[in-house]
Amino acid sequence: MSVFHQHRSLPTWRKVALSAWGAPRSPAAYGMLDIDCEPALAYIERLREASGEKVTLTHVLGRAVALALAEHPEVNGFVSGGRLMLRKTVDLFFQVVFFDDDDDASGKAATSGEKKSKDANLAGAKIRKADTKSTVEIARELRERATRIRTRGDAETARGSATLARLPGPLVGLATRAGALLSYDLGMNLSRFGIPYDAFGSCMITNVGVFGITVAWAPLVPMSRVPLVLTLGAVREAPVARNGAVVVGRVATVGVAFDHRVMDGYHTGKMAKTLLEAMASPDAALGA
């Protein structure tokens, strides 16, 4: 008898993840940025007081990377049939975590005799033209979208999740790869079938710091055609250099994964410089 058994109560995202990647042939390259958070945290407090919106470091990072992408439009693209295709707008995709709790992906409650584990599911919200929006506008739009997703009020996300949940495991990878082929390689708009056009945009941002993780890297998701994924870790105390002296400050590490076919060390170095300067002087770079 086999010592293994199949997990049959998977959230939708886990089913997608099981089928999305094949053998390691990834073009991903990885890096990390340590950010002195003191200026950004002070900036956040001022924005919260002025706007009443719960601005976070995730929103500030999103605004900074949106400006970096706008400054370097040659990396705002994806690979299609050996060609580099560029996007016209800077769109950011923020990961949103929610829990299925008592209902499965189809909305059917577990029976009283069935043990139901609480598992995290992943969805996301794309903020279009993020480089043209203020930090507060990004925070407000993301909050509204996240609320709709968590309450199943986001029709687009719910429809897509329900469609994938109904598919057998082996067909999930086939369906997602077929959708990417039709959308990105053949230029078809599949919105009428419940598949948003360019659903993931220019960059993915996920905050793993909310789970207490300080450093992490996320893989590039093949079906998304996103060339850049940023993973924001938890803010922690660490030695930092200020005015020639070592002091204890609050820092956060951003894990970076990028598609080496779209950008290389030169591009990532220039973008990192833009991002770090924005985080160091947010009022000047990001706007009050």
C-alpha positions in Angstrom: 0.0 0.0 0.0 1.3 3.4 -0.9 2.4 5.8 1.9 1.1 8.7 -0.1 -2.4 10.0 -0.4 -4.0 12.7 -2.6 -5.1 16.0 -1.0 -8.6 16.3 -2.5 -9.7 19.6 -0.9 -7.4 22.1 -2.6 -8.2 25.8 -3.1 -8.4 27.0 -6.6 -5.0 28.7 -6.6 -3.3 25.5 -5.4 -4.8 23.5 -8.3 -3.4 26.1 -10.7 0.0 26.0 -9.1 0.2 22.2 -9.4 -0.3 22.4 -13.1 1.4 25.7 -14.1 5.1 24.7 -14.0 6.8 21.9 -15.9 10.5 20.9 -15.7 12.9 23.7 -14.6 13.5 25.7 -17.8 12.8 29.1 -16.2 14.3 32.3 -17.4 14.0 33.9 -14.0 16.8 35.7 -12.3 16.6 36.7 -8.6 17.8 39.6 -6.5 16.9 41.5 -3.3 16.8 45.0 -2.0 17.1 46.1 1.6 15.1 49.3 2.2 15.5 51.7 5.0 11.8 52.1 5.9 12.0 55.1 8.2 11.2 57.8 5.5 8.5 55.7 4.0 6.9 54.9 7.4 6.8 58.6 8.3 5.3 59.3 4.8 2.6 56.7 5.5 1.7 58.3 8.8 1.2 61.7 7.1 -0.9 60.2 4.3 -3.1 58.3 6.7 -3.7 61.4 8.8 -4.4 63.6 5.8 -6.6 61.1 3.9 -8.1 58.7 6.4 -7.1 55.9 4.1 -5.1 53.0 5.5 -2.0 53.4 3.4 0.7 50.7 3.9 4.2 50.0 2.8 2.8 47.8 0.0 1.0 50.8 -1.6 4.2 52.9 -1.3 6.3 50.2 -2.9 3.6 49.8 -5.7 3.7 53.5 -6.5 7.5 53.6 -6.5 7.8 50.6 -8.9 5.1 52.0 -11.1 7.1 55.1 -11.6 10.3 53.0 -12.2 8.5 51.1 -14.9 7.2 54.3 -16.5 10.7 55.6 -16.5 11.9 52.4 -18.2 9.1 51.5 -20.7 11.4 49.1 -22.6 11.0 46.5 -19.8 7.2 46.8 -19.6 6.4 43.9 -21.8 6.3 40.2 -22.3 7.7 37.5 -24.7 5.6 36.1 -27.4 7.0 33.8 -30.1 10.5 35.1 -29.7 9.3 38.7 -29.9 9.3 41.3 -27.1 5.9 42.9 -26.9 5.5 46.1 -24.9 2.5 47.2 -22.9 1.0 50.7 -23.4 0.2 51.2 -19.7 1.8 50.5 -16.3 -0.6 48.1 -14.5 0.2 46.5 -11.2 -1.2 43.3 -9.9 -1.5 43.0 -6.1 -2.0 39.6 -4.5 -5.0 39.3 -2.2 -5.3 36.4 0.3 -8.7 35.1 1.4 -9.9 32.0 3.2 -12.5 29.5 2.0 -13.6 28.9 5.6 -16.8 26.8 5.6 -17.4 26.9 1.8 -15.4 25.3 -1.0 -14.7 27.1 -4.2 -18.1 26.2 -5.7 -19.8 27.7 -2.7 -21.0 24.3 -1.4 -20.7 23.9 2.4 -18.9 20.9 3.8 -21.1 18.2 5.3 -21.2 17.9 9.0 -19.2 14.7 9.0 -16.5 16.1 6.7 -13.4 17.6 8.2 -12.8 20.9 6.5 -9.4 22.6 6.9 -8.9 26.3 6.7 -6.7 27.0 3.7 -5.6 30.3 2.1 -6.6 31.0 -1.4 -5.0 33.6 -3.6 -6.6 36.1 -5.9 -5.5 39.5 -7.1 -6.5 43.0 -8.1 -5.0 44.8 -11.1 -4.6 48.5 -10.7 -4.5 50.1 -14.1 -2.3 53.1 -15.0 -0.7 52.9 -11.5 2.0 55.4 -12.5 -0.7 58.1 -13.0 -2.4 57.5 -9.6 -1.4 58.8 -6.2 -0.4 56.5 -3.3 -3.7 57.2 -1.6 -5.6 56.5 -4.8 -3.8 53.1 -5.2 -4.6 52.3 -1.6 -8.3 53.1 -1.9 -8.8 51.3 -5.1 -7.0 48.2 -3.8 -9.0 48.2 -0.6 -12.3 48.4 -2.5 -11.2 45.6 -4.9 -9.9 43.4 -2.1 -13.2 43.8 -0.1 -15.2 42.7 -3.2 -12.9 39.7 -3.7 -13.1 38.5 -0.1 -16.9 38.9 0.0 -17.2 37.2 -3.4 -18.6 40.5 -4.8 -16.0 40.8 -7.5 -17.9 39.1 -10.4 -14.8 38.8 -12.7 -12.7 37.1 -10.1 -15.5 34.9 -8.8 -16.4 33.8 -12.4 -12.8 32.9 -13.2 -12.2 31.1 -9.9 -15.4 29.1 -10.3 -14.5 28.1 -13.8 -11.1 26.8 -12.7 -12.5 25.1 -9.7 -14.8 23.0 -11.8 -12.0 21.6 -14.0 -10.2 18.4 -13.2 -6.7 18.9 -12.0 -4.9 17.7 -15.2 -7.0 20.1 -17.3 -6.2 23.2 -15.2 -2.7 23.6 -16.6 -3.9 23.0 -20.1 -6.7 25.6 -19.8 -4.4 28.3 -18.3 -1.7 27.7 -21.0 -4.3 27.8 -23.7 -5.7 31.0 -22.4 -2.2 32.6 -22.4 -1.6 31.4 -25.9 -4.8 32.8 -27.3 -4.5 36.1 -25.4 -0.8 36.9 -25.7 0.4 35.1 -28.7 -2.7 35.3 -31.0 -4.0 38.6 -29.6 -7.5 37.4 -28.8 -9.7 39.1 -26.2 -11.4 36.4 -24.2 -13.3 38.6 -21.8 -16.6 37.3 -22.9 -15.5 33.9 -21.7 -14.7 35.2 -18.3 -10.9 35.5 -18.9 -9.8 39.2 -18.3 -7.6 40.7 -21.0 -4.0 40.9 -19.7 -5.2 40.1 -16.2 -1.9 40.5 -14.4 -0.3 43.6 -16.0 3.3 44.8 -15.8 4.4 43.6 -12.3 3.1 41.4 -9.5 3.5 42.6 -5.8 2.9 40.3 -2.9 3.3 41.2 0.8 4.6 38.1 2.7 5.4 40.3 5.7 1.9 40.0 6.9 2.7 36.3 7.7 5.9 37.3 9.6 8.2 36.3 6.7 11.2 38.7 6.4 12.8 37.5 3.1 11.2 35.6 0.2 11.2 35.2 -3.5 8.2 34.3 -5.7 8.5 32.5 -9.0 7.4 34.0 -12.3 4.0 32.7 -13.3 4.2 31.5 -16.9 0.6 32.1 -17.8 0.7 35.7 -16.6 3.4 36.9 -18.9 4.5 39.3 -16.1 8.3 40.1 -16.3 8.7 41.2 -12.7 7.5 39.9 -9.3 8.2 41.8 -6.0 7.9 40.1 -2.6 7.7 42.5 0.4 9.0 41.1 3.7 8.1 42.1 7.2 9.6 45.3 8.6 12.3 44.5 11.2 14.9 46.2 13.2 18.4 46.1 11.8 21.7 48.1 11.8 21.7 50.8 9.2 24.2 53.5 8.3 23.1 57.1 8.6 25.4 60.1 8.3 28.5 57.9 8.8 27.2 56.2 11.9 25.6 52.8 12.5 22.2 53.0 14.2 19.3 50.6 14.7 16.6 51.3 12.2 13.5 49.7 10.6 14.2 47.9 7.3 12.4 45.6 4.9 13.7 43.3 2.3 12.1 43.2 -1.2 12.7 39.9 -3.1 12.9 40.4 -6.8 12.3 37.9 -9.6 12.6 39.1 -13.2 12.4 37.6 -16.7 15.9 37.7 -18.1 14.5 37.6 -21.6 12.8 41.0 -21.0 15.3 42.7 -18.7 18.9 42.2 -17.6 21.2 43.5 -14.9 21.5 47.0 -16.5 17.7 47.5 -16.5 17.2 46.1 -13.0 20.1 48.2 -11.7 18.5 51.4 -13.1 15.1 50.5 -11.8 16.5 49.6 -8.4 18.1 53.0 -8.2 14.9 54.7 -9.1 12.9 52.7 -6.5 15.4 53.2 -3.7 15.6 56.9 -4.3 11.7 57.1 -4.2 11.6 55.1 -0.9 14.3 57.4 0.6 12.5 60.6 -0.3 8.8 59.6 -0.8 7.4 63.1 -0.5 9.5 64.4 -3.4 9.3 61.3 -5.6 5.8 60.0 -4.9 3.9 63.2 -4.1 2.0 64.2 -1.0 
